[in-house]
Protein backbone atom coordinates (compact mmCIF):
# COMPACT_ATOMS: atom_id res chain seq x y z
CA UNK A 1 0.00 0.00 0.00
CA UNK A 2 1.32 3.43 -0.98
CA UNK A 3 0.69 6.24 1.47
CA UNK A 4 0.49 9.61 -0.18
CA UNK A 5 1.66 12.61 1.82
CA UNK A 6 -0.80 15.49 1.93
CA UNK A 7 0.08 18.40 -0.34
CA UNK A 8 1.89 21.33 1.23
CA UNK A 9 -0.51 24.24 1.45
CA UNK A 10 0.16 27.95 1.67
CA UNK A 11 0.60 28.41 5.43
CA UNK A 12 2.81 25.29 5.62
CA UNK A 13 5.20 26.38 2.89
CA UNK A 14 8.70 26.97 4.22
CA UNK A 15 9.75 30.63 4.00
CA UNK A 16 11.84 31.56 1.03
CA UNK A 17 15.50 32.04 1.86
CA UNK A 18 17.47 35.01 0.58
CA UNK A 19 19.77 34.29 -2.32
CA UNK A 20 22.99 36.02 -1.27
CA UNK A 21 24.84 35.38 -4.53
CA UNK A 22 21.85 36.59 -6.53
CA UNK A 23 21.66 39.72 -4.39
CA UNK A 24 25.32 40.55 -4.95
CA UNK A 25 25.38 39.84 -8.67
CA UNK A 26 22.10 41.65 -9.32
CA UNK A 27 23.53 44.80 -7.74
CA UNK A 28 26.82 44.42 -9.60
CA UNK A 29 24.86 43.95 -12.83
CA UNK A 30 22.92 47.15 -12.25
CA UNK A 31 26.15 48.96 -11.43
CA UNK A 32 27.59 47.73 -14.74
CA UNK A 33 24.59 49.31 -16.50
CA UNK A 34 25.21 52.56 -14.61
CA UNK A 35 28.89 52.46 -15.60
CA UNK A 36 27.97 52.27 -19.28
CA UNK A 37 25.51 55.16 -18.88
CA UNK A 38 28.18 57.23 -17.11
CA UNK A 39 30.63 56.58 -19.94
CA UNK A 40 28.04 57.68 -22.52
CA UNK A 41 27.20 60.81 -20.52
CA UNK A 42 30.90 61.67 -20.20
CA UNK A 43 31.33 61.35 -23.97
CA UNK A 44 28.33 63.63 -24.57
CA UNK A 45 29.64 66.27 -22.15
CA UNK A 46 33.11 66.04 -23.67
CA UNK A 47 31.74 66.48 -27.19
CA UNK A 48 29.60 69.46 -26.15
CA UNK A 49 32.45 71.29 -24.44
CA UNK A 50 35.56 69.99 -26.25
CA UNK A 51 36.66 68.62 -22.88
CA UNK A 52 36.53 72.02 -21.14
CA UNK A 53 33.71 70.92 -18.81
CA UNK A 54 35.93 68.40 -17.00
CA UNK A 55 37.38 70.99 -14.68
CA UNK A 56 37.07 72.17 -11.11
CA UNK A 57 33.32 72.78 -11.24
CA UNK A 58 32.37 69.30 -12.36
CA UNK A 59 34.67 67.56 -9.88
CA UNK A 60 33.43 69.70 -7.01
CA UNK A 61 29.82 69.03 -7.96
CA UNK A 62 30.60 65.33 -7.93
CA UNK A 63 32.27 65.66 -4.52
CA UNK A 64 29.67 67.80 -2.73
CA UNK A 65 26.60 66.01 -4.08
CA UNK A 66 28.34 62.67 -3.58
CA UNK A 67 29.27 63.32 0.05
CA UNK A 68 25.69 64.36 0.72
CA UNK A 69 24.44 61.22 -1.05
CA UNK A 70 26.84 59.08 0.99
CA UNK A 71 25.35 60.53 4.16
CA UNK A 72 21.80 59.74 3.06
CA UNK A 73 22.88 56.28 1.91
CA UNK A 74 24.38 55.52 5.32
CA UNK A 75 21.21 56.58 7.10
CA UNK A 76 18.99 54.56 4.72
CA UNK A 77 21.13 51.44 4.98
CA UNK A 78 20.75 51.52 8.76
CA UNK A 79 16.98 51.81 8.30
CA UNK A 80 16.90 55.45 9.45
CA UNK A 81 16.50 57.70 6.38
CA UNK A 82 17.71 61.17 7.36
CA UNK A 83 15.85 63.70 5.25
CA UNK A 84 17.65 66.55 7.02
CA UNK A 85 21.05 65.98 5.40
CA UNK A 86 20.64 68.94 3.05
CA UNK A 87 19.81 71.35 5.89
CA UNK A 88 22.59 69.89 8.04
CA UNK A 89 25.04 70.49 5.20
CA UNK A 90 23.92 74.13 4.96
CA UNK A 91 24.19 74.57 8.74
CA UNK A 92 27.73 73.19 8.84
CA UNK A 93 28.73 75.44 5.94
CA UNK A 94 27.41 78.57 7.64
CA UNK A 95 29.05 77.70 10.99
CA UNK A 96 32.35 77.01 9.23
CA UNK A 97 32.22 80.28 7.29
CA UNK A 98 31.32 82.32 10.39
CA UNK A 99 34.21 80.81 12.36
CA UNK A 100 36.71 81.34 9.55
CA UNK A 101 35.60 84.97 9.29
CA UNK A 102 36.19 85.22 13.05
CA UNK A 103 39.83 84.29 12.35
CA UNK A 104 39.61 80.66 13.49
CA UNK A 105 42.08 78.30 11.76
CA UNK A 106 40.35 76.52 8.88
CA UNK A 107 40.87 73.01 10.24
CA UNK A 108 39.60 73.94 13.70
CA UNK A 109 36.59 75.72 12.21
CA UNK A 110 35.76 72.68 10.10
CA UNK A 111 36.08 70.24 13.00
CA UNK A 112 33.88 72.47 15.16
CA UNK A 113 31.19 72.66 12.49
CA UNK A 114 31.22 68.87 12.06
CA UNK A 115 31.08 68.36 15.85
CA UNK A 116 28.08 70.69 16.24
CA UNK A 117 26.14 68.87 13.51
CA UNK A 118 27.15 65.47 14.94
CA UNK A 119 25.89 66.41 18.42
CA UNK A 120 22.58 67.61 16.99
CA UNK A 121 22.24 64.37 15.04
CA UNK A 122 23.00 62.34 18.17
CA UNK A 123 19.93 63.94 19.73
CA UNK A 124 17.84 63.03 16.68
CA UNK A 125 19.18 59.48 16.79
CA UNK A 126 18.45 59.05 20.49
CA UNK A 127 14.90 60.36 20.06
CA UNK A 128 14.35 57.96 17.14
CA UNK A 129 15.89 54.99 18.94
CA UNK A 130 14.14 55.48 22.29
CA UNK A 131 10.68 56.11 20.83
CA UNK A 132 11.02 53.82 17.78
CA UNK A 133 9.49 56.68 15.79
CA UNK A 134 9.96 56.68 12.00
CA UNK A 135 13.29 58.32 11.22
CA UNK A 136 11.83 60.33 8.36
CA UNK A 137 9.42 62.05 10.77
CA UNK A 138 12.12 62.90 13.32
CA UNK A 139 14.49 64.06 10.59
CA UNK A 140 11.88 66.46 9.19
CA UNK A 141 11.85 68.17 12.58
CA UNK A 142 15.65 68.26 12.45
CA UNK A 143 15.49 69.72 8.95
CA UNK A 144 13.32 72.62 10.12
CA UNK A 145 15.56 73.37 13.10
CA UNK A 146 18.83 73.14 11.13
CA UNK A 147 17.51 75.24 8.26
CA UNK A 148 16.14 77.88 10.60
CA UNK A 149 19.40 78.18 12.52
CA UNK A 150 21.43 78.31 9.29
CA UNK A 151 19.26 81.12 7.90
CA UNK A 152 19.51 83.00 11.19
CA UNK A 153 23.29 82.74 11.39
CA UNK A 154 23.65 83.83 7.77
CA UNK A 155 21.11 86.66 8.15
CA UNK A 156 19.30 85.05 5.20
CA UNK A 157 21.96 86.49 2.87
CA UNK A 158 25.05 84.34 3.17
CA UNK A 159 28.55 84.61 4.58
CA UNK A 160 31.36 85.55 2.17
CA UNK A 161 34.91 84.33 2.84
CA UNK A 162 37.59 87.02 2.64
CA UNK A 163 40.11 84.59 1.09
CA UNK A 164 37.75 83.53 -1.71
CA UNK A 165 37.31 80.01 -3.15
CA UNK A 166 39.70 77.11 -2.61
CA UNK A 167 42.26 76.14 -5.23
CA UNK A 168 41.52 73.56 -7.91
CA UNK A 169 43.28 70.70 -6.12
CA UNK A 170 40.63 70.79 -3.36
CA UNK A 171 37.97 69.63 -5.85
CA UNK A 172 39.96 66.54 -6.78
CA UNK A 173 40.79 65.81 -3.14
CA UNK A 174 37.13 65.98 -2.04
CA UNK A 175 36.05 63.88 -5.03
CA UNK A 176 38.60 61.25 -4.03
CA UNK A 177 37.31 61.25 -0.44
CA UNK A 178 33.77 60.70 -1.71
CA UNK A 179 34.64 57.86 -4.10
CA UNK A 180 36.86 55.95 -1.68
CA UNK A 181 34.53 56.49 1.28
CA UNK A 182 31.39 55.47 -0.59
CA UNK A 183 32.91 52.30 -2.01
CA UNK A 184 34.40 51.36 1.37
CA UNK A 185 31.00 51.82 3.00
CA UNK A 186 29.35 49.68 0.34
CA UNK A 187 31.83 46.89 0.97
CA UNK A 188 31.34 47.16 4.75
CA UNK A 189 27.56 46.75 4.40
CA UNK A 190 28.05 43.56 2.38
CA UNK A 191 29.24 41.91 5.59
CA UNK A 192 26.07 40.34 6.98
CA UNK A 193 27.07 40.45 10.64
CA UNK A 194 27.98 44.13 10.51
CA UNK A 195 24.86 45.10 8.57
CA UNK A 196 22.54 43.26 10.90
CA UNK A 197 24.22 44.80 13.96
CA UNK A 198 22.81 48.25 13.14
CA UNK A 199 19.83 47.60 10.86
CA UNK A 200 16.43 46.65 12.28
CA UNK A 201 13.62 46.50 9.70
CA UNK A 202 10.26 48.03 10.57
CA UNK A 203 7.02 46.10 10.19
CA UNK A 204 4.31 48.04 8.38
CA UNK A 205 1.37 48.97 10.59
CA UNK A 206 3.11 47.94 13.79
CA UNK A 207 4.50 50.15 16.57
CA UNK A 208 7.99 48.69 17.14
CA UNK A 209 9.13 47.87 20.66
CA UNK A 210 12.30 49.35 22.09
CA UNK A 211 15.47 47.46 21.21
CA UNK A 212 19.06 48.35 22.00
CA UNK A 213 20.04 47.47 18.43
CA UNK A 214 17.42 49.86 17.10
CA UNK A 215 18.83 52.64 19.28
CA UNK A 216 22.41 51.91 18.16
CA UNK A 217 21.34 51.85 14.52
CA UNK A 218 19.49 55.15 14.83
CA UNK A 219 22.43 56.84 16.54
CA UNK A 220 24.90 55.46 13.98
CA UNK A 221 22.67 56.36 11.03
CA UNK A 222 21.91 59.89 12.14
CA UNK A 223 25.38 60.75 13.46
CA UNK A 224 27.23 59.25 10.49
CA UNK A 225 24.95 60.84 7.91
CA UNK A 226 25.16 64.19 9.70
CA UNK A 227 28.96 64.20 9.69
CA UNK A 228 29.12 63.35 5.98
CA UNK A 229 26.56 66.07 5.25
CA UNK A 230 28.64 68.53 7.28
CA UNK A 231 31.77 67.68 5.30
CA UNK A 232 29.80 68.21 2.09
CA UNK A 233 28.71 71.65 3.29
CA UNK A 234 32.25 72.68 4.24
CA UNK A 235 33.58 71.54 0.86
CA UNK A 236 30.87 73.52 -0.91
CA UNK A 237 31.72 76.68 1.06
CA UNK A 238 35.36 76.35 0.01
CA UNK A 239 34.30 75.93 -3.61
CA UNK A 240 31.91 78.89 -3.69
CA UNK A 241 33.96 81.16 -1.45
CA UNK A 242 31.04 81.62 0.92
CA UNK A 243 28.08 79.97 2.65
CA UNK A 244 24.61 80.35 1.15
CA UNK A 245 22.02 78.29 3.08
CA UNK A 246 20.00 76.75 0.27
CA UNK A 247 19.42 72.97 0.28
CA UNK A 248 16.63 71.88 -2.03
CA UNK A 249 18.36 70.98 -5.30
CA UNK A 250 21.38 69.24 -3.78
CA UNK A 251 19.17 67.26 -1.41
CA UNK A 252 17.02 66.03 -4.30
CA UNK A 253 20.10 64.97 -6.25
CA UNK A 254 21.53 63.17 -3.21
CA UNK A 255 18.36 61.14 -2.63
CA UNK A 256 18.10 60.43 -6.36
CA UNK A 257 21.70 59.20 -6.50
CA UNK A 258 21.20 56.80 -3.59
CA UNK A 259 17.98 55.27 -4.91
CA UNK A 260 19.15 55.13 -8.53
CA UNK A 261 22.37 53.56 -7.27
CA UNK A 262 20.37 50.56 -6.06
CA UNK A 263 19.86 51.07 -2.32
CA UNK A 264 16.42 49.65 -1.58
CA UNK A 265 13.79 51.59 0.36
CA UNK A 266 12.23 48.22 1.23
CA UNK A 267 15.09 46.14 2.63
CA UNK A 268 17.86 48.82 2.86
CA UNK A 269 20.20 46.58 0.85
CA UNK A 270 22.59 48.02 -1.70
CA UNK A 271 25.65 47.30 -3.78
CA UNK A 272 29.21 48.61 -3.73
CA UNK A 273 29.69 51.48 -6.19
CA UNK A 274 26.08 52.30 -7.06
CA UNK A 275 25.99 55.65 -5.24
CA UNK A 276 29.26 56.76 -6.88
CA UNK A 277 28.10 55.82 -10.37
CA UNK A 278 24.60 57.26 -9.99
CA UNK A 279 26.01 60.53 -8.62
CA UNK A 280 28.38 60.77 -11.58
CA UNK A 281 25.53 60.05 -14.01
CA UNK A 282 23.26 62.72 -12.51
CA UNK A 283 26.02 65.34 -12.32
CA UNK A 284 27.07 64.68 -15.92
CA UNK A 285 23.44 64.77 -17.08
CA UNK A 286 23.02 68.13 -15.35
CA UNK A 287 26.16 69.49 -17.05
CA UNK A 288 25.04 68.19 -20.45
CA UNK A 289 21.63 69.84 -20.13
CA UNK A 290 23.16 73.12 -19.02
CA UNK A 291 25.61 73.09 -21.91
CA UNK A 292 22.61 72.59 -24.19
CA UNK A 293 20.98 75.71 -22.63
CA UNK A 294 18.10 73.70 -21.21
CA UNK A 295 15.77 75.58 -18.82
CA UNK A 296 16.65 75.28 -15.13
CA UNK A 297 13.62 73.13 -14.26
CA UNK A 298 14.65 70.62 -16.91
CA UNK A 299 18.36 70.69 -16.13
CA UNK A 300 18.09 69.93 -12.43
CA UNK A 301 14.73 69.24 -10.80
CA UNK A 302 13.06 67.02 -13.38
CA UNK A 303 15.97 64.55 -13.84
CA UNK A 304 16.24 64.18 -10.05
CA UNK A 305 12.52 63.41 -9.73
CA UNK A 306 12.62 60.87 -12.56
CA UNK A 307 15.72 59.26 -11.03
CA UNK A 308 14.01 58.92 -7.63
CA UNK A 309 10.98 57.19 -9.13
CA UNK A 310 13.16 54.96 -11.28
CA UNK A 311 15.38 54.19 -8.29
CA UNK A 312 12.41 52.97 -6.22
CA UNK A 313 11.50 50.59 -9.05
CA UNK A 314 15.12 49.42 -9.43
CA UNK A 315 15.33 48.64 -5.70
CA UNK A 316 12.09 46.65 -5.91
CA UNK A 317 13.36 44.59 -8.85
CA UNK A 318 16.71 43.91 -7.16
CA UNK A 319 14.90 42.81 -3.98
CA UNK A 320 12.73 40.43 -6.00
CA UNK A 321 15.85 38.87 -7.52
CA UNK A 322 17.61 38.58 -4.16
CA UNK A 323 14.67 37.19 -2.19
CA UNK A 324 13.57 38.25 1.30
CA UNK A 325 15.92 39.62 3.91
CA UNK A 326 17.02 37.20 6.61
CA UNK A 327 14.85 37.20 9.74
CA UNK A 328 16.36 38.97 12.70
C-alpha positions in Angstrom: 0.0 0.0 0.0 1.3 3.4 -1.0 0.7 6.2 1.5 0.5 9.6 -0.2 1.7 12.6 1.8 -0.8 15.5 1.9 0.1 18.4 -0.3 1.9 21.3 1.2 -0.5 24.2 1.5 0.2 28.0 1.7 0.6 28.4 5.4 2.8 25.3 5.6 5.2 26.4 2.9 8.7 27.0 4.2 9.8 30.6 4.0 11.8 31.6 1.0 15.5 32.0 1.9 17.5 35.0 0.6 19.8 34.3 -2.3 23.0 36.0 -1.3 24.8 35.4 -4.5 21.8 36.6 -6.5 21.7 39.7 -4.4 25.3 40.6 -5.0 25.4 39.8 -8.7 22.1 41.6 -9.3 23.5 44.8 -7.7 26.8 44.4 -9.6 24.9 43.9 -12.8 22.9 47.1 -12.3 26.2 49.0 -11.4 27.6 47.7 -14.7 24.6 49.3 -16.5 25.2 52.6 -14.6 28.9 52.5 -15.6 28.0 52.3 -19.3 25.5 55.2 -18.9 28.2 57.2 -17.1 30.6 56.6 -19.9 28.0 57.7 -22.5 27.2 60.8 -20.5 30.9 61.7 -20.2 31.3 61.3 -24.0 28.3 63.6 -24.6 29.6 66.3 -22.1 33.1 66.0 -23.7 31.7 66.5 -27.2 29.6 69.5 -26.1 32.5 71.3 -24.4 35.6 70.0 -26.3 36.7 68.6 -22.9 36.5 72.0 -21.1 33.7 70.9 -18.8 35.9 68.4 -17.0 37.4 71.0 -14.7 37.1 72.2 -11.1 33.3 72.8 -11.2 32.4 69.3 -12.4 34.7 67.6 -9.9 33.4 69.7 -7.0 29.8 69.0 -8.0 30.6 65.3 -7.9 32.3 65.7 -4.5 29.7 67.8 -2.7 26.6 66.0 -4.1 28.3 62.7 -3.6 29.3 63.3 0.0 25.7 64.4 0.7 24.4 61.2 -1.1 26.8 59.1 1.0 25.3 60.5 4.2 21.8 59.7 3.1 22.9 56.3 1.9 24.4 55.5 5.3 21.2 56.6 7.1 19.0 54.6 4.7 21.1 51.4 5.0 20.7 51.5 8.8 17.0 51.8 8.3 16.9 55.4 9.4 16.5 57.7 6.4 17.7 61.2 7.4 15.8 63.7 5.2 17.6 66.6 7.0 21.1 66.0 5.4 20.6 68.9 3.0 19.8 71.4 5.9 22.6 69.9 8.0 25.0 70.5 5.2 23.9 74.1 5.0 24.2 74.6 8.7 27.7 73.2 8.8 28.7 75.4 5.9 27.4 78.6 7.6 29.0 77.7 11.0 32.3 77.0 9.2 32.2 80.3 7.3 31.3 82.3 10.4 34.2 80.8 12.4 36.7 81.3 9.6 35.6 85.0 9.3 36.2 85.2 13.1 39.8 84.3 12.4 39.6 80.7 13.5 42.1 78.3 11.8 40.4 76.5 8.9 40.9 73.0 10.2 39.6 73.9 13.7 36.6 75.7 12.2 35.8 72.7 10.1 36.1 70.2 13.0 33.9 72.5 15.2 31.2 72.7 12.5 31.2 68.9 12.1 31.1 68.4 15.9 28.1 70.7 16.2 26.1 68.9 13.5 27.1 65.5 14.9 25.9 66.4 18.4 22.6 67.6 17.0 22.2 64.4 15.0 23.0 62.3 18.2 19.9 63.9 19.7 17.8 63.0 16.7 19.2 59.5 16.8 18.5 59.0 20.5 14.9 60.4 20.1 14.4 58.0 17.1 15.9 55.0 18.9 14.1 55.5 22.3 10.7 56.1 20.8 11.0 53.8 17.8 9.5 56.7 15.8 10.0 56.7 12.0 13.3 58.3 11.2 11.8 60.3 8.4 9.4 62.1 10.8 12.1 62.9 13.3 14.5 64.1 10.6 11.9 66.5 9.2 11.9 68.2 12.6 15.6 68.3 12.5 15.5 69.7 8.9 13.3 72.6 10.1 15.6 73.4 13.1 18.8 73.1 11.1 17.5 75.2 8.3 16.1 77.9 10.6 19.4 78.2 12.5 21.4 78.3 9.3 19.3 81.1 7.9 19.5 83.0 11.2 23.3 82.7 11.4 23.7 83.8 7.8 21.1 86.7 8.1 19.3 85.0 5.2 22.0 86.5 2.9 25.1 84.3 3.2 28.5 84.6 4.6 31.4 85.6 2.2 34.9 84.3 2.8 37.6 87.0 2.6 40.1 84.6 1.1 37.7 83.5 -1.7 37.3 80.0 -3.1 39.7 77.1 -2.6 42.3 76.1 -5.2 41.5 73.6 -7.9 43.3 70.7 -6.1 40.6 70.8 -3.4 38.0 69.6 -5.8 40.0 66.5 -6.8 40.8 65.8 -3.1 37.1 66.0 -2.0 36.0 63.9 -5.0 38.6 61.2 -4.0 37.3 61.3 -0.4 33.8 60.7 -1.7 34.6 57.9 -4.1 36.9 55.9 -1.7 34.5 56.5 1.3 31.4 55.5 -0.6 32.9 52.3 -2.0 34.4 51.4 1.4 31.0 51.8 3.0 29.3 49.7 0.3 31.8 46.9 1.0 31.3 47.2 4.7 27.6 46.7 4.4 28.1 43.6 2.4 29.2 41.9 5.6 26.1 40.3 7.0 27.1 40.4 10.6 28.0 44.1 10.5 24.9 45.1 8.6 22.5 43.3 10.9 24.2 44.8 14.0 22.8 48.2 13.1 19.8 47.6 10.9 16.4 46.7 12.3 13.6 46.5 9.7 10.3 48.0 10.6 7.0 46.1 10.2 4.3 48.0 8.4 1.4 49.0 10.6 3.1 47.9 13.8 4.5 50.1 16.6 8.0 48.7 17.1 9.1 47.9 20.7 12.3 49.3 22.1 15.5 47.5 21.2 19.1 48.4 22.0 20.0 47.5 18.4 17.4 49.9 17.1 18.8 52.6 19.3 22.4 51.9 18.2 21.3 51.8 14.5 19.5 55.2 14.8 22.4 56.8 16.5 24.9 55.5 14.0 22.7 56.4 11.0 21.9 59.9 12.1 25.4 60.8 13.5 27.2 59.2 10.5 24.9 60.8 7.9 25.2 64.2 9.7 29.0 64.2 9.7 29.1 63.4 6.0 26.6 66.1 5.3 28.6 68.5 7.3 31.8 67.7 5.3 29.8 68.2 2.1 28.7 71.7 3.3 32.2 72.7 4.2 33.6 71.5 0.9 30.9 73.5 -0.9 31.7 76.7 1.1 35.4 76.3 0.0 34.3 75.9 -3.6 31.9 78.9 -3.7 34.0 81.2 -1.5 31.0 81.6 0.9 28.1 80.0 2.7 24.6 80.4 1.1 22.0 78.3 3.1 20.0 76.8 0.3 19.4 73.0 0.3 16.6 71.9 -2.0 18.4 71.0 -5.3 21.4 69.2 -3.8 19.2 67.3 -1.4 17.0 66.0 -4.3 20.1 65.0 -6.3 21.5 63.2 -3.2 18.4 61.1 -2.6 18.1 60.4 -6.4 21.7 59.2 -6.5 21.2 56.8 -3.6 18.0 55.3 -4.9 19.1 55.1 -8.5 22.4 53.6 -7.3 20.4 50.6 -6.1 19.9 51.1 -2.3 16.4 49.7 -1.6 13.8 51.6 0.4 12.2 48.2 1.2 15.1 46.1 2.6 17.9 48.8 2.9 20.2 46.6 0.9 22.6 48.0 -1.7 25.7 47.3 -3.8 29.2 48.6 -3.7 29.7 51.5 -6.2 26.1 52.3 -7.1 26.0 55.6 -5.2 29.3 56.8 -6.9 28.1 55.8 -10.4 24.6 57.3 -10.0 26.0 60.5 -8.6 28.4 60.8 -11.6 25.5 60.1 -14.0 23.3 62.7 -12.5 26.0 65.3 -12.3 27.1 64.7 -15.9 23.4 64.8 -17.1 23.0 68.1 -15.3 26.2 69.5 -17.0 25.0 68.2 -20.5 21.6 69.8 -20.1 23.2 73.1 -19.0 25.6 73.1 -21.9 22.6 72.6 -24.2 21.0 75.7 -22.6 18.1 73.7 -21.2 15.8 75.6 -18.8 16.6 75.3 -15.1 13.6 73.1 -14.3 14.6 70.6 -16.9 18.4 70.7 -16.1 18.1 69.9 -12.4 14.7 69.2 -10.8 13.1 67.0 -13.4 16.0 64.5 -13.8 16.2 64.2 -10.1 12.5 63.4 -9.7 12.6 60.9 -12.6 15.7 59.3 -11.0 14.0 58.9 -7.6 11.0 57.2 -9.1 13.2 55.0 -11.3 15.4 54.2 -8.3 12.4 53.0 -6.2 11.5 50.6 -9.1 15.1 49.4 -9.4 15.3 48.6 -5.7 12.1 46.7 -5.9 13.4 44.6 -8.9 16.7 43.9 -7.2 14.9 42.8 -4.0 12.7 40.4 -6.0 15.8 38.9 -7.5 17.6 38.6 -4.2 14.7 37.2 -2.2 13.6 38.2 1.3 15.9 39.6 3.9 17.0 37.2 6.6 14.8 37.2 9.7 16.4 39.0 12.7 
